[in-house]
Amino acid sequence: MARVRSHKTNFTAGEVSPRLLGRSDLRSYENGAAKLRNVFIHPTGGLSRRAGLRYVDSARGSGRLIAFEFNTEQVYLLVFTDRNIDVYRSGIKTAELATPWTEDHLRQINWTQSADTLLIVHPDVSPRKITRASESEWHIADWAFYEEDDQIRQPYHKFADEDVTLKPSGTGGQVNITASTDVFVTAHGGTRFRIAGRELEIATVISSTEVTANVKEGLVNSTATTDWEEQTFSPARGWPVSVTFHQDRLVIGGSRDLPNRLWLSKSADLFNFDLGEGLDDEAIEFSILSDQVNAIRAVFSGRHLQVFTSGAEWMVAGVPLTPASIQLHRQTRVGSPVDRTVPPRDVDGATLFVPRTGEQLREFLFTDVEQAYQATDLAVLAEHLIVAPVDMDFDKSNRLFHVVMGNGTLATLTVYRAEQVSAWTLQETAGAFRAVVTVGSETYVLVDRAGKLSVEVFDPEFGVDSGLGGSSASPRTTWGGLGHLEGQTVKVLTDNAVHIDTQIENGAVNLGAPANSIQIGIKFIHNIAPLPPVVSNIGGSQGRKLRPIAITFRLWETANLHLDTGRGLTDVPFKRFGDNMVDMPLAGFCGDKTVRALGWRSDDTSPLWRIEQDTPLPFTLLSVSTEMSVNG
């Protein structure tokens, strides 16, 4: 029988997959854990109970959250729901406006921002721009391409076969246009065509082969010609799929009927797509042609213009990008989802994106050695946490990358590349996460709680979810304004002490004793369990019986420890527990707490201890030391 001691100094590998139970030789095993739920990991190695969620407002329904940064001091949260946007600043609603996007459309919208204008695209809805006029006045309008001498400088394309001809009845005024085969549909009314480079606007669709049109620029002649094209984006041909800004150009990636095509505007003239004579500052247009389908799903401005398609990832090179210098190079063959839009995000120069398989998170990163991009899977050791991601964003202030999953959980990746920290944890709540966005230094989530949608924000001052707090100069026993928690049993913190759980009735809570301050919300449970110990100096522990003797937890500002060492969950007391209140300061305990343990363990795939608690008070675990006996 050997007596050994193991030291767990950090959790910088995060929660790892159960498939790693046989790989104790890996560094990620040593620094990982079997379960890390509702905790955030620090770069120093320790972990803390996650910030609670402060209630902001009820939402009209499911949708998306988008950040709008007017300047460094004025940042807004835009809550997109069915045909509506609610605008918030610092958690206060300041405006609302009607939109054309239904709840179903919101899965596929894409967006980008420049100065005071937010551009939004969807393949089935004409693109819109949203502008801020004042704190309470916002406007939404259709895109307007640059117009000169009654000619619109927008992209054009011939969707018919090359041998299809159009024949005008004249060269000016209103003319009849006859096609050699079926070309026109009802939706062509009001759209622009070009014949031999001269523009005209369709007035009336008579049949699939004949229309009337108003000539905008005198036609060359009235003979039938194959030299014609129509506007690329229209009700008949669909609208842009993705959009971004790159090198002072507006970049449009794909459309409904041209899914593999890219359009770059004139330099410094964002809504002018005139190809002209191919001069350096003129617009650029080309298709992605390869041996596989490449429907563009997102365009992203990074070190290069990055194009994410359904089948691969591409780099558009050229410094600067000009019609003559532009080059397109396929980098990796991963692909992006086609049933939803999950915009890529930048993290320290790397672009994180969701692959088409939906069970990974990839890092698209340029390597100087190969002079090319690679797409490493950041979730390879925690694939069990990644379930069809639907939204994601990066909290730069806290270095937390949040990913909303299709099953309603929120996986969080703590990212410190220089310190080699890449650790996953999982956030769970009483309900389902639907969307996430970071606005300035605050991270907001859209949460579905039993069919009621709410906007909430991570707040380190809160230890509960969907929480509200308040204070009063004179002590009170009744606190109202809690209608969103009606009928629920909630956690209550009064004057920095934990009150017994209470039920909300008529939007209010009644306390047994008056209080000057209060915090009320839904409980959430943080859960920590280590991987089975590895005893390498005696040839390993696999197949041996283990008996924990003593476990020492190094804690920091921790108010409560609810621990299971094999005999069930029990409280490890720091201070006196009363009948209705817990006499526990928020500052908590700092130092080592040793707990004795008994009993032999024959299952060496189970953790020797676990922490599970819902007390809405601070908790930080820095390290763990375990003394145990190992039998033969």
N, C-alpha and C positions, 0 to 999 in steps of 0.2 A: 504494500500500500504506500503510495507516494502522496506527499502533501505539497501542493503547488499553489502558486499565486499568479493570476493573470491580470493585466492592466489594460483597460480600454481608455485610451487617452483622447479619442475624438470620434466623431460621427461623420467625417467629411466624405464618405462614400454614400451616405444616405441609406434609404431603404432599398435593399437589393432583392432580386428574385429568389424564390425558394430553390430554383435550379442551381444556385451557387452553394448549396449545402455541401456539395462534394468538392468544392474548390477552395479549401482553407489555405492553399498556398498563395492565393491572390492577395494583393494589398487591399483591394476593395473589400475582401472578406474581413480582414482585420479592422478596417475602418468603417464597415457597414453595420446594418442592423436588420433584424427580421421584420420589424414593424416600426414605422415612424408616422404617426397620424396626428394631424392638427398641431404640428410643431414646425418651427423654422430653425434652420441650421445656421450657426455663426461661422465665419471664416476661421475663427480661432479654434474651432473643433467642437464646441459645445452646442447645445440646442435649448430652445425655449418654447414654452406654450405659445402658440401663434396669437397674433393680435385678434381681438374680437371684431365683429362686424356691427358698426353703428348704423342704425336705420336712417335713411335719407328721405325716402318717399315711396309711395306705392307706384307701380308702373301700370300702364294701360294694358299690357300683355307681354308676351314673349317678343324678343327682338334683338337688337345689337346696341353696343355702347361704343361711341366714337369720341376721341379727344379732339378739341378744337383749340389751338393755341394762337390767340390774337397777338399777344406779345409776351414777354417774359413774366409779366405780372398779371395778365388777364388770360386765364385758361378756363375752358368750359367743358362740361360733360354734355354730350348730345345723346339722348336716349331715343333710339329709333324703334318705333312699334308700328302696328298696322296703320299705314297712311298718316303717320304723325311723328313729329319730333318734339320732345320736351328738352329745354335748354336749362342747365344748372350751372351756377358758379358758386364755389365753396359750399356746395350742398343745398343751395337755395335756388328754387326755380325762378328764372327770370323771363322766360319767353316760351312760346310754342308755335308751331306752324304745321300746316297740312302738307302732305307729300303724296307722290303717286305710287309709292312702294307698299305692297301688301306684306303681310307677315311671311308669306311664302317667298316673296321676292328677296327678303332680307338675308336669306341664306347665301345668295349669290352676288350681293352687291360688292363693289370694290371702290376704293376711294383714295384720294391724295389731297394735300393741302398746300397752298401757296399764299403767303401773306394772309389777307382777310377772306380768302375764298376757298371753300371746300368743294372739290369736284367728286361727283358720285356717278358710277356707271353700273348698268345691269343690261345683259344682252337682249332683254325683252322690253325695256323701258328707255325712252329717250333720255340721254344724259342730262343731269342737272348740276347747277352750281348753287351753293348756299353761301350767302354773304352776311356779315354782321354789320349793321348800320349803327347800332347803339346797344347798350346793355339789354334793352327790352325789345329791340326792333331787329328782326332777322328777315331775310328775303330768300326765296327759292325761285330759280328761273332756268329755262332751257339754255344749253350752250349756244353761243352765237359765233360761228366761224367768221373769220375776217372777210369783209365784203368790200369790193372795189369796183366802181363803174358797173354796178348791178350784177357783178359776178362774185360768187361765193367761193373762196379759196379753201375748199374742203376736199377730202380724199374722194376719188372716183375709181370705179372698177367696172369692167365688162363681165357680167355674170353669165351671159349666154355663150354658146359655142362661137368660135372665131369666125365661122362662115355666115353667121346670122347678120342680116343687113337691116338698116332702117332707111326709109325713104321719106323725106319731108316734101310737102306739097308746095312749098315756097321757101324764100330765104329770109323773110322778115314778118313782123306782126304775129298774128295767130295763124298757125299752120296745122295741118293734119300730118301725123307721123304714122307710117305703115311699116310693120315689121314683117320679115319673110317667114317667121314662125311665131309661136306663142311666146311672148315676152312680158306683156303687161298684166298687172293684177290691180284690183281696186285700190290697194294701199299705195300705188304709185301716184295717186292724185296729190299735187302739191310738191312733188320731188323734182330734182334737177337732173337733166341728162346733158351730155355733151356730144355733139356730132362734129367730127373733124376739129375738135378743140373748142367749138363754139357752144355757149350755154343756152339752154332753153328750159322752161318750167312746164311740167305737165299740168294742164288745166282740167281735162276731163278724160276719164278712161271709158272709151266706147266699147272695146272688146279686148280680147287677149292679144290682138294683132294691130289695134288701131287706137290712137289717142289724139286729142287736140292739145297743142302746146303754145305757150307764148315765148317768142324768141327774145332772148336777153342780149344777144350779140349776133349781128347779121351772119347768117350761114353762108358758107362758101358757094354752094350750089344746091340744087334740088334733086340730085341723082342718088340712087340707092348706094349705100356705103357700109362696109364692115367696120369703119373707123368711128366707133361710138362707145359710150360708157355712161353709167349712171352713178349717182352719189352713193358712196359706200355704205353710209349709215342712214337708215330710213325705216319707216314702218314696214316696208316690203322686205328689206334685207337684214333687219335687226340692228342692234346697237353695240357699242364697245363692251368688251368683257373686263378689261383691266386698264389702269392708267397710273402714270407716275411722272415726275419731272427728272430730267437728267441732262447735265451740261447745257442748261438754259434752253432746253427744248421740252415740249409736252410730248410724252410718249404714250401711244395707245397700243395695247397688246390684244389682238384678236377681236373678232366680232362674232355675232351669231352665225352668219353665213360665210365668214372668212376667218375661221378660228385659228389659223396658223400664220396670220399676217401681222406685220409691225408697221406702224406709222410714226414718224418723228417730225414734229413741226419745224418751221423755219427757226433759226437761232434767234432768240430774244423776241420772237413774234409767235406767242404760244398757240394762237388759234388760226394760224396761217399754214395751210398744208399744200401750198402751191409748189409743185416739183420744179417748175421753171426750166432752166437749162442745166441743172445739176451743179450749180455753183456751190462753193463751200458753205454758205449760210442758208441754202435753200432746203426745203423739206426732203425727207428720205422715206422710201417705202420699199419693203421687200417681204418675201415669204420665207418661212422656215421649211425647207424641203429636206427630207431624209428618208431612211428606210423604215420609219415607224410613224404612227400618228402623233402629231405635236400640236394639240389644241392648247393655245396659250391660256394659262390660268392666273398668272400674275407677272407683272414687270416690277423690278426693284432697282433703285439707284444705289449702288454701292461703289466699290473700287472700280467696277465696270458696270455697264447696264446688264443686269441679270434677268434672264427670261426663264420662268418656270412653266413648263408645259405638262400635259397629261402623261408624257412618256419620257421626258428628259429635262436636263437643266443646261442652259446655254449662256455663253458670255458674248456680249456685243462689244468689240474692241475698236479703238480708234481714238487718237489723242491729237486734236479734238475729233469728234465724230463729224464726218463730212460725207457727201455722196460718194466721193472717190476713195476715202480712207477706211470706210466702215468694213468690219470683218465679223463674221459670225462663226463661233466655235462651240460645238457640243462638248460639255464637260463631264457630266455624269448621266446615268440612265436610271433615275429613281422614279420620277413622275410625281405629280400633285393630284389631289382629289378633284373629281369632276362634278360631284353632287353637292358641293358646298365650297365657299370661299373662306380660307383661313390665311389672312395676309401674312407674308413673311415679316420677320422682325430682326432688327440689327442688334447684336450684342458684341460690343468691342471689335467691330470690323468683320465679324462673322454674321452670316444671314441664316437664321433659324427658320426652318420650314417643315410643314407636315407632309410626309410622303403619301403617295396614293394608297399604299397598304393600310394607312391609318393607325398602325400599331407602333409607330416610331416617332422620334423627333430628330431631324437631320440638321447638321451644321454645315452650311455651304461656305467653305473657307478657302481663300487663295493661298497656295503654298509657293514660296519663293524658289524652293529647290526644283520643283517640277514645272513652275510657271503655269500652273493650272489650278482649277478648283477641285476640291474633294468634298464628299458629302458623308461625313461620319455620323453614325447613329449615336446620339447622346443618351439614349434610353436602353442601350443594349443590356445593361445590368439590372434594369428595373422595368422590363417590358410588361410586367403584370399590372403596372399602374397606368399604362397608356392604352386608352380605349376610345378609338375614333375621335380624336380632338376636333372641336368645333370652333374654338376661339383661343387667342393667346395674346399676352402682352408682357413687356419687361418693365419692372419697377427698378429703375436705375439707382434710386436713393438707397434701397435696401438690397440690391443685387439679387432680386427674386424674379424668376421667370415663371409666370403663371400660365397654365394650360387647362382650359375647360374641356372636360371629356364628355362624350356622348352619353355616358351613364350618369351624369350629374355631379361627378366629383371634380375636384380641382387639384391637379398635380403641380407641385412647385419645385423648380430646380434652382438651388442656390449656386450661383455662378461667380467664381473668382478664378479667372484663367491663370493669372500670374502665380497665385498660391496653389494651383492645381486642385481647386475645390469644385467639384461637380456632383452635387448631392440632391437626390429626389426625396421629397416627402409628399404625403397626400393629405389634402384638406377635405373634411367632410362636415356637413351641416344638416340640420333638420329640414330637409328639402333637397333641391337640386340646383347646382350652379348652371346658368345658361349663357352668360357672357362675362367678359372681363375687359377692363381698360385701365391704363394708368394715365391720370390727368395731373400734370405737374409732378408732385411728390406723393400723390394719393392714388390708391388703387381701389376702383369701384367694381362691384359685381352686380349682375342681375340674377336674382335668386327666385326660384319657384318654390313656394311653401304651400303645399296642398292646394295648388291651383291659383294661389294669390301671388302675383309677381311683385317684387319689391327691389328698389335700388338701395344698396348698402355699401359701406366703405370700410376697409380695414382701418382700425383705430387702436393703437397700442395702449390707450387708456381704458379700453373695454376688455372684459373677460368673458363676455357673452355675445351671442349673435342676435341680429335684428334688434339691437339694444338701443335704449334711450337713457339719458342721464339728466339730472337736474339738481338744483340747490335752492335753498330758501333761507332767508335771514332768520326766520323764526321756525322752530321745529314743527313738522307736519306729520300726520299719520296717514293722510290720504293723498295719493299722487295720481293724476289723470293724464290724458293725452296718449293712452296706450291702446287705442282701438285696433291697431294692426296685430295686437297680441291677444285679442279677445278670446276667452275660453281656454287659454293655454296656461299650463303650470310653468312658472318662470323662476329663474335664479334672481335673487335680489341682494344687492350690496348696499348697505346703509352706513354712512359715516365711516367708510373704509373697513367695515366688518361684514361677514357673511350672515345674512338673515335666512330663516327657514324658507324653503320653497313655497311660493304663493301663487294662487290662481287669479287671473285677470277677469274681473267682472265689470260690465258696463264701462269698459275702457279705462278702468282705474284699479289701483291696488291699495288695500288697507293694511297698515302695519300694526303690529301689537304695541309698538313703542314709537314715539315721534322721532324724526330724523331731520337733520339739516341738509343732507345730501343723499342722493340715491342713484343707483344704476340698476336697470332692469332689462332682462332679455332671455333668449332661449339658451339653454345649456348646450355646450359642445364638449366632447370628451377627448382629451389628448391621451395617446396610447404609445408607449415605448417598450419595445422588446428587443433584446440583443440576439445575435446569432449564437448558436452553441459554441462553447469555448473550445479552443484548440490548445492542446498541451503537447507541444512539439518536442520538449526535452526528454520525454519518456517514450518517444516513438509514436505519439499521437493518441488521441482519446477515442477514436472510433472503435466501437465494440466493447469499450470498458464501462464500468459503472462509475458514476460521479456522485460525490456528496458535497454540496456547498456547506461551508463552515461559517463564513462571515462575508458579507458584501458591504463595501464602503462606497457611499455615493458622495461625490464632491458637489455641493450645491451652491448656488449663488442667488441671493434675493428670492428665496423659495418659501412660500407660505404654507405649503401642504404637500405631503408625500403619501400617496395611496398606493401600496405596494403588495405584490404577490410573489412570494418566494417558494411556492409549491403547496401552500396550505390555504389558499384563497386570499382575496384582497383585504387588507387591513390598513388602517391609518397609522402612520409612524408619527407620534405626537411630537410637536415642537413646543406647544403651549397648552394651557388649560382649555378644555372644551366645555361650554356651558350647555344649558338645556335648549335654548332657542338661538343663541348667537355663538359665534366662534370668535374668541378674543384673539384676533390675529392681525397684526399690522400689515399694510401692503408691502412694506420694505422686505419683510420675510427674513429667512435664515441664511446665513453665509457660513460655509464650513463643511466639514465631513460628518456624515451620519452613517454609523455602522449598524447593520442589522444582522442578527444571528439567524442561521438557517439550519434545518434538519432534514434528514431523509435522503436515501440513496436514489439516484436517477438511472434507470436502465435505458431510457429513450434519449440518446445523445443528439437527436435532431430538434429537441425542444429547448427553448430558452430557460436559463436558470432563474430568471426573474422577469417581471414585467410591471410597468407602471401604468395605471389607468385611473384617471380622475377627471371630474367635471367641476371642481371648485373654481370659481371665477376669480382666481388670484394668481399672481405671477409665479412662474416655475421655470427654473433654469438648471439644467444638468450639465456639468463640465466634464466629468470623467467618472469611471467606475473601476473599483479594484475588487477582485473576487478571490477569496482563499477557499480552497477545496481539497478534498481527498479523492484520489483516483485509484480504483481497485482493478488489478490485474488484467 
